[in-house]
Amino acid sequence: MELNEVDIKWIQKFEKKCLRLAINGFLNDKNALAAVSKWREEFAHKLKSGEKANIICNCLEMTGYETSARKQWQQVISELNSQIGNVWIISNNKLFLAAANTMGFLSKFTIKTASSESEI
């Protein structure tokens, strides 16, 4: 599955597995669906039973998103809650950071924010 707008890869940070999602440009419904499908697939194949991974969403290059795309992300966070350690949203955009806090509230999951990956 080709993801033009979302780059997904595993990284190690503080000796923990992290799935890094870098969002470039506008996150539409089609790209969000592809990214969420890849996210589920990665968790299913790369995590052992009971293992958790951190999520790092780098939104520094994101220009905006469709509401339906945000809802897909909320759903996958809720769905994979037992496999997620921490969720980090990286952005300088105050609206995106406010949306991240709202997503956390709606999914009943703490979402942490930072303005760069080095702050994590």
C-alpha positions as CSV (number, residue, x, y, z in Angstrom):
1,M,0.0,0.0,0.0
2,E,1.6,3.3,-1.1
3,L,1.4,6.1,1.4
4,N,2.2,9.4,-0.2
5,E,1.2,11.7,2.7
6,V,2.2,9.5,5.7
7,D,5.6,7.9,6.3
8,I,5.4,5.1,8.8
9,K,8.5,3.4,10.3
10,W,9.7,1.8,13.5
11,I,12.4,3.6,15.6
12,Q,14.0,3.0,19.0
13,K,13.7,5.8,21.5
14,F,14.9,5.3,25.1
15,E,15.2,1.6,24.4
16,K,11.5,1.4,23.5
17,K,9.8,0.5,20.3
18,C,8.1,3.5,18.7
19,L,6.0,3.6,15.6
20,R,6.8,7.0,14.0
21,L,4.2,8.5,11.7
22,A,5.3,11.5,9.8
23,I,2.4,13.4,8.2
24,N,3.3,15.6,5.2
25,G,0.8,18.0,3.6
26,F,-2.9,17.6,4.0
27,L,-4.2,14.4,5.7
28,N,-7.3,13.4,3.8
29,D,-9.6,10.6,4.5
30,K,-8.0,8.3,1.9
31,N,-4.5,8.7,3.3
32,A,-5.7,8.4,6.9
33,L,-7.4,5.1,6.1
34,A,-4.2,3.8,4.5
35,A,-2.1,4.9,7.4
36,V,-4.5,3.4,10.0
37,S,-4.5,0.1,8.1
38,K,-0.7,0.1,8.0
39,W,-0.6,1.0,11.7
40,R,-2.9,-1.9,12.6
41,E,-0.8,-4.2,10.4
42,E,2.5,-3.1,12.0
43,F,1.1,-3.7,15.5
44,A,-0.3,-7.1,14.6
45,H,3.0,-8.3,13.1
46,K,5.7,-6.6,15.1
47,L,4.5,-6.6,18.7
48,K,4.6,-9.6,20.9
49,S,1.6,-10.5,23.1
50,G,1.4,-8.0,26.0
51,E,4.1,-5.7,24.4
52,K,3.4,-2.0,24.1
53,A,4.8,0.5,21.6
54,N,4.9,4.3,21.8
55,I,3.4,6.3,18.9
56,I,5.1,9.4,17.6
57,C,3.1,11.5,15.2
58,N,5.3,14.1,13.6
59,C,2.9,16.7,12.3
60,L,5.5,19.4,11.6
61,E,4.9,19.2,7.9
62,M,1.1,18.7,8.1
63,T,-0.9,21.5,6.6
64,G,-4.3,20.3,7.7
65,Y,-6.7,17.4,8.0
66,E,-10.2,16.3,7.3
67,T,-12.5,15.7,10.3
68,S,-13.1,12.1,9.1
69,A,-9.3,11.6,9.1
70,R,-9.0,12.7,12.7
71,K,-11.9,10.4,13.7
72,Q,-10.1,7.4,12.1
73,W,-7.0,8.2,14.2
74,Q,-9.2,8.5,17.4
75,Q,-10.7,5.1,16.6
76,V,-7.4,3.3,16.1
77,I,-6.0,4.8,19.3
78,S,-9.0,3.5,21.2
79,E,-8.9,0.2,19.5
80,L,-5.2,-0.4,20.1
81,N,-5.1,1.2,23.5
82,S,-3.8,-1.9,25.3
83,Q,-0.8,-2.0,22.9
84,I,0.1,1.7,23.1
85,G,2.5,3.0,25.7
86,N,2.6,6.8,25.1
87,V,1.3,8.9,22.2
88,W,3.3,11.9,21.2
89,I,2.1,14.6,18.8
90,I,4.9,16.8,17.4
91,S,3.7,20.1,16.0
92,N,4.2,23.9,16.2
93,N,0.6,24.5,15.2
94,K,-1.6,25.4,18.2
95,L,-4.7,24.2,16.5
96,F,-3.2,20.8,15.9
97,L,-2.1,20.5,19.5
98,A,-5.5,21.5,20.7
99,A,-7.0,18.8,18.4
100,A,-4.6,16.3,19.9
101,N,-5.7,17.1,23.4
102,T,-9.4,16.7,22.2
103,M,-8.5,13.4,20.6
104,G,-7.0,12.2,23.9
105,F,-10.0,13.3,25.8
106,L,-12.4,11.6,23.4
107,S,-10.4,8.4,23.3
108,K,-9.7,8.5,27.1
109,F,-6.0,8.3,26.3
110,T,-3.3,10.7,27.4
111,I,-1.7,12.3,24.4
112,K,1.5,14.2,25.0
113,T,2.6,17.1,22.8
114,A,6.0,18.6,21.9
115,S,7.3,21.1,19.3
116,S,10.1,18.7,18.2
117,E,11.1,15.1,18.5
118,S,14.1,16.1,20.5
119,E,11.8,17.2,23.3
120,I,10.5,13.7,23.8
